[in-house]
Amino acid sequence: MSTQRRKTPQPVPTRVSGTLGLPARKPAESDVTTPPARQPGAGEAQGGPARKPARPRDEAPPRPRDTKPARPREEVPPRARDGKPARPVQARGSRPPAQVASVPARGAAAPQPRATTDVAEGVRLSKVMAERGICSRREADEFIARGWVFVDGRRVSELGTRIDPDARVTLAPEATRTQQQRVTILLHKPVGYVSGQPEPGYAPAASLIGPDNQFDRDTAQRFHPSHLKNLAPAGRLDIDSTGLLVLTQDGRVARQLIGDHSSVDKEYLVRVEGQLAPDGLALLNHGLSLDDRPLRPAQVEWLNADQLRFVLREGRKRQIRRMCELVGLKVVGLKRVRIGCVKLGDLPVGQWRFLRDDERFA
């Protein structure tokens, strides 16, 4: 056995100087820590293609930066606290626009609201027609909707149209014929019937209008059920009173008798009892008030010891009875005998007749 001494190995430099360009020595396993080799999985061949080694985390390439502009952040309005409205949110760096209040010049009067007048804006056509007595406002709306109204020669068919108060208004022949077909009825109302809407235990006066109670069936047109359509009383007559009651389909007649500016007078025969106050007759003619409103002047006179004659130009609820109570009298009987120029005449109680063509209330 030979005992030959081995030479001590010299370290190999990792950096080679010179121009040979030889590759550097591969570092020893102790210098570089390598991850354990991946075991081939099931189905992989031992001699399969080698996988590309994983790139260390510190050598991963940087991700490309997004070149899209950042979305502006929406400002969320603050919530209201204690029921108070939240203050509006303003953008950063912006100031609210200055609000300058308009101040009138020194010595100038403050501006007044502009007043609107019927002349400037016009008057509703239906109101003009009613005020001129052409028809009632309800009939005016009906005629306008049908295109039967002309203003200064131009047809008007739109409801609510406003016109000059001095404009010329005419009706089409169809509207005139419609008005002529509408009837006005005179009824001698008995005691116990209400002139308007029915009340419990009492029938309306209009229930007496029928073929059996027509007084002028031999000289006037015969009754037809269409005569009851839109037939309404033009004025009131108390349930305890009797006499002349007008029912009409014609809005012109109704406005003439019960309009705010009606000047048609009505005559009554009133039977009374009691002791009249010393100045009672003078107060009945003028000076009394009902419901804190003064009454229009009236004509009141004695016909005999227990009967008075009243002529009124207004018709408040139970007016004559309340007037008599204020001067110490009690009404025991009341009968209306005339409305304008139309008299009750010999019309029997509970019967009716048509208003004739030659009769006018005023």
C-alpha positions in Angstrom: 0.0 0.0 0.0 1.5 3.2 -1.1 1.4 6.2 1.1 1.4 9.0 -1.3 0.7 12.5 0.1 -2.2 14.4 -1.5 -1.8 18.0 -2.4 -4.1 20.5 -0.7 -6.6 21.8 -3.3 -6.4 25.5 -4.0 -9.7 27.6 -4.1 -10.9 28.5 -7.5 -11.6 32.2 -8.0 -15.3 32.9 -8.9 -14.3 35.9 -11.0 -11.9 35.2 -13.9 -9.9 38.1 -15.1 -8.5 38.2 -18.5 -9.8 37.7 -22.0 -10.4 34.0 -22.1 -14.2 34.4 -21.4 -14.4 31.1 -19.5 -17.6 30.6 -17.6 -17.5 31.0 -13.8 -17.4 28.0 -11.6 -20.8 26.7 -10.5 -21.2 27.5 -6.8 -21.3 24.7 -4.4 -24.6 23.4 -3.0 -23.6 24.9 0.4 -23.5 28.4 -1.1 -27.0 28.4 -2.8 -30.1 27.2 -1.2 -32.3 25.5 -3.8 -35.9 24.5 -3.3 -36.5 20.8 -3.2 -37.1 19.2 -6.5 -40.8 18.7 -7.4 -41.8 15.1 -7.5 -43.5 14.0 -10.7 -47.2 13.5 -10.2 -49.3 10.6 -11.2 -49.4 10.1 -14.9 -46.2 12.1 -15.5 -43.3 10.3 -17.1 -40.0 10.4 -15.5 -38.4 11.6 -18.7 -41.1 14.2 -19.5 -40.3 17.7 -20.6 -38.7 19.8 -18.0 -40.8 22.6 -16.5 -39.6 26.2 -16.6 -38.2 27.1 -13.2 -40.4 29.4 -11.1 -39.2 33.1 -11.0 -38.3 34.2 -7.6 -40.8 36.6 -6.0 -38.3 39.5 -5.7 -37.5 39.2 -9.5 -41.2 39.3 -10.6 -41.7 42.0 -13.3 -43.8 45.0 -12.3 -47.4 45.1 -13.4 -48.2 47.7 -16.1 -49.9 50.8 -14.6 -53.5 51.5 -15.5 -53.6 54.4 -17.8 -57.4 55.1 -17.3 -58.2 58.2 -15.3 -59.4 57.6 -11.8 -63.2 57.9 -11.3 -64.0 61.0 -9.3 -65.2 60.2 -5.8 -68.9 60.9 -5.2 -69.7 63.2 -2.4 -72.3 61.7 -0.1 -74.5 64.4 1.4 -74.5 64.4 5.2 -77.5 63.1 7.0 -79.9 65.4 8.7 -79.6 65.5 12.4 -82.5 66.2 14.9 -84.9 66.8 12.1 -82.9 69.8 10.7 -82.1 69.9 7.0 -78.5 69.1 6.2 -76.3 71.8 4.8 -75.6 71.5 1.1 -72.2 69.9 0.2 -69.9 72.1 -1.8 -67.0 71.0 -3.9 -63.6 71.5 -2.4 -62.0 74.8 -3.3 -65.2 76.3 -4.6 -67.2 79.1 -3.1 -70.9 79.6 -3.3 -72.0 82.3 -5.7 -72.7 85.6 -4.0 -76.4 86.5 -3.9 -77.1 90.2 -4.3 -80.5 91.3 -3.0 -82.2 94.0 -5.1 -82.5 97.1 -3.0 -84.8 99.9 -4.2 -83.1 103.2 -4.6 -83.4 105.6 -1.7 -86.7 107.5 -1.8 -88.2 105.1 -4.4 -91.5 103.4 -3.5 -91.5 99.7 -3.0 -92.8 97.7 -6.0 -96.5 96.8 -5.6 -98.0 93.5 -6.9 -99.5 93.8 -10.3 -103.2 93.8 -10.1 -105.2 91.8 -12.7 -108.4 93.1 -14.0 -111.1 91.6 -16.1 -110.4 94.2 -18.8 -106.7 93.2 -19.1 -107.2 89.4 -19.0 -110.8 89.3 -20.3 -113.9 87.9 -18.8 -115.2 84.3 -19.1 -117.6 84.0 -22.0 -120.2 82.1 -19.9 -120.2 84.9 -17.3 -120.7 87.6 -20.0 -123.6 85.5 -21.5 -125.3 85.2 -18.1 -124.9 88.8 -17.2 -126.5 89.9 -20.5 -129.4 87.6 -20.0 -128.6 85.4 -23.0 -128.8 82.2 -20.9 -127.6 80.8 -17.6 -124.0 79.9 -17.1 -124.8 76.2 -17.2 -126.6 76.7 -20.5 -123.7 78.8 -21.8 -121.2 76.0 -21.1 -123.5 73.6 -22.9 -123.8 75.9 -26.0 -120.1 76.7 -26.1 -119.2 73.0 -26.0 -121.6 72.4 -28.9 -120.1 75.2 -30.9 -123.3 77.3 -30.9 -121.7 80.6 -29.6 -120.1 83.3 -31.8 -117.9 86.1 -30.5 -117.5 89.0 -33.0 -118.5 86.6 -35.7 -116.1 83.8 -34.8 -117.2 80.5 -33.4 -116.0 79.6 -29.9 -116.1 76.0 -28.7 -113.6 75.9 -25.9 -114.8 76.1 -22.3 -113.3 78.8 -20.1 -112.6 81.1 -23.0 -112.1 84.8 -22.0 -113.3 87.6 -24.1 -113.5 91.4 -24.1 -116.5 92.5 -22.0 -117.7 94.7 -24.9 -117.5 91.9 -27.5 -120.5 91.0 -29.5 -121.9 87.6 -28.6 -124.5 85.8 -30.7 -126.1 82.3 -30.7 -126.4 79.8 -33.5 -130.0 79.0 -34.6 -129.7 75.6 -33.0 -129.2 77.2 -29.6 -132.2 79.5 -30.1 -134.4 76.6 -31.0 -133.2 74.7 -27.9 -134.1 77.6 -25.7 -137.6 77.9 -27.3 -138.2 74.2 -26.5 -137.5 74.8 -22.8 -140.6 75.4 -20.7 -141.6 77.4 -17.7 -144.4 76.2 -15.5 -146.7 78.1 -13.1 -147.9 76.0 -10.1 -150.4 76.8 -7.4 -148.5 75.1 -4.6 -150.6 73.7 -1.7 -149.6 73.8 1.9 -147.5 70.8 2.9 -145.3 70.6 -0.2 -141.7 71.8 -0.3 -140.6 74.0 -3.2 -137.1 72.5 -3.5 -135.5 69.3 -2.4 -137.8 66.8 -0.7 -137.8 66.6 3.1 -138.7 63.6 5.3 -142.5 63.3 5.3 -143.1 65.9 2.6 -143.2 65.7 -1.2 -141.6 68.2 -3.6 -143.8 70.5 -5.4 -142.5 69.2 -8.7 -144.3 65.9 -8.0 -147.6 67.7 -8.9 -146.4 68.3 -12.5 -148.2 65.7 -14.6 -150.9 65.3 -17.2 -153.7 64.9 -14.6 -153.0 68.3 -13.0 -152.6 70.4 -16.2 -155.0 73.3 -16.1 -154.5 74.5 -19.7 -154.5 71.1 -21.5 -157.1 72.4 -24.0 -155.3 75.6 -25.0 -151.6 74.8 -24.6 -149.3 72.0 -25.5 -149.8 68.7 -23.8 -147.5 67.5 -21.0 -144.6 65.4 -22.0 -142.1 63.6 -19.6 -139.3 65.6 -21.1 -140.7 68.7 -19.5 -139.5 67.4 -16.1 -135.9 67.2 -17.2 -133.8 69.9 -15.5 -137.0 71.5 -14.2 -136.1 73.5 -11.1 -138.0 76.0 -8.9 -137.1 79.7 -9.5 -137.5 80.9 -5.9 -138.7 79.4 -2.7 -142.1 79.2 -1.0 -142.3 77.9 2.6 -143.9 74.5 3.3 -146.6 76.3 5.3 -147.3 78.7 2.5 -149.4 78.5 -0.7 -149.6 80.4 -3.9 -147.6 81.0 -7.1 -144.5 78.9 -7.6 -142.4 79.1 -10.8 -140.5 76.0 -12.1 -138.4 76.4 -15.2 -136.0 74.7 -17.6 -134.8 78.1 -18.9 -131.8 79.5 -17.1 -132.7 83.0 -18.3 -135.9 82.9 -16.3 -134.2 81.5 -13.2 -131.6 84.3 -13.3 -134.2 86.9 -13.8 -136.2 85.9 -10.7 -133.5 84.8 -8.2 -130.3 86.4 -9.4 -128.3 88.6 -7.1 -129.3 91.7 -9.0 -132.9 90.6 -9.6 -135.4 93.5 -9.5 -138.6 91.5 -9.9 -141.0 92.1 -7.1 -143.3 89.5 -5.4 -146.7 90.2 -3.8 -148.1 88.3 -0.8 -151.3 88.3 1.2 -150.5 87.6 4.8 -153.0 86.8 7.6 -151.7 87.7 11.1 -152.6 87.8 14.7 -151.2 89.6 17.7 -150.5 93.2 18.7 -148.4 95.3 16.3 -145.7 97.4 17.9 -146.3 101.2 17.8 -143.8 101.7 15.0 -144.2 98.2 13.6 -145.7 99.1 10.3 -142.9 101.6 9.6 -140.2 99.0 10.5 -141.9 96.4 8.2 -141.5 98.9 5.3 -137.8 99.6 6.1 -135.5 99.3 9.0 -135.4 95.6 10.0 -132.4 93.3 9.7 -132.2 89.5 9.5 -129.0 87.5 10.3 -127.2 90.8 10.9 -128.0 92.0 7.4 -130.4 94.9 6.7 -133.4 94.1 4.5 -134.2 95.9 1.3 -137.1 98.4 1.5 -140.5 96.8 1.2 -144.1 97.8 0.7 -146.4 96.7 3.5 -149.9 97.9 4.2 -153.1 96.8 6.0 -155.9 95.3 3.8 -158.2 94.7 6.8 -158.1 94.1 10.5 -156.1 90.8 10.3 -154.5 90.9 6.8 -151.4 92.6 5.4 -150.2 93.0 1.9 -146.4 92.6 1.3 -144.4 93.5 -1.8 -140.8 92.3 -1.6 -137.8 92.5 -3.9 -135.8 89.8 -2.2 -136.6 86.3 -0.8 -134.7 85.2 2.3 -135.7 82.1 4.2 -139.0 82.6 5.9 -138.5 86.3 5.6 -142.1 87.5 6.0 -142.7 85.3 9.1 -139.5 86.5 10.8 -140.3 90.1 9.9 -143.7 89.9 11.6 -142.2 88.3 14.7 -139.9 91.3 15.1 -142.9 93.6 15.4 -145.1 91.5 17.6 -147.2 89.6 15.0 -147.6 85.9 14.2 -148.3 84.7 10.7 -151.2 82.3 10.4 -151.6 82.2 6.7 -149.5 83.3 3.7 -150.3 83.2 0.0 -148.2 84.5 -3.0 -150.4 86.0 -5.6 -148.0 87.7 -8.1 -144.4 87.5 -9.4 -143.5 90.5 -11.5 -146.1 90.9 -14.1 -147.4 87.3 -13.9 -150.4 86.8 -11.5 -151.7 83.6 -9.9 -155.2 84.4 -11.2 -157.8 81.7 -11.2 -155.3 78.8 -11.2 -156.7 76.2 -8.7 -154.7 74.9 -5.8 -152.6 71.9 -6.9 -152.8 72.6 -10.6 -150.3 74.1 -13.1 -150.1 75.7 -16.5 -147.4 76.7 -19.0 -146.1 80.3 -19.1 -147.7 81.8 -22.2 -145.7 83.5 -25.0 -147.3 86.8 -24.2 -146.4 86.7 -20.5 -143.2 88.3 -19.1 -142.1 88.6 -15.5 -140.5 92.0 -16.1 
